[in-house]
């Protein structure tokens, strides 16, 4: 189970790479499907984000 701090760190990392929220979700989906070119470092966070999109959007706006 992901904790919110881990998700916040991954979210901040995606924002620093210049992603928008839709692009970030797309990268998470690619990572979950096994695409090694996905630009998210935590597969666990990617899985959490994919399942909890509304919560991810809230976190995205806070970080």
N, C-alpha and C positions, 0 to 999 in steps of 0.2 A: 504494500500500500504506500502510495506516495504521500509525503507530507507537503503542506502548502509552501514551506520554505524552499524545498527542492524545485517545485514548480515555478515559484517566483524567480529563482536563480536562472532556470532555463528560459523563462519568459524574458528576463532582462537580457540574457545572452542573445536571444533571437532579435530583440529590439535593437541591440547594439550593432548587429549585423545589417541593420537597415530594413528589416522585414516589416510589413504591415501585418495586421492580425490574420487576414485571410491567407497570406503567403506563409505565415508561421504555422497555421493549421495544416496547410498543404504539405509543408516539410514534415510535420508530425505524422501525417498519414503515410507519406513515403517511407519514413523510418519504420513505422509499424509493419508495413508490407515488405520490409527487408531491403529497401533500396539503400545501398551503401553510399550513395552520393547525397543522401539527405543531410542537411546541415543542422542537425540537433544532436548534441552529444549524449543525451540520456534517453535510451529506448523506453525505460520505465516512465519517464516524464511524458514522452510522446504518446504512450498508451493511455496514460491518465488524461492528457489533454484531449485526445480523440474521443474518449468516453464522457468527458465533462466539459463540453464546449461552452456552455453558458457560464460556468464557474471560471473557465479560462478567460473568457472575455472580460469578466469582472476583474480578475487579477491583472490582465493586460492593461486595463485602464488605470490601475492603481500603481503600477511600477514605473 
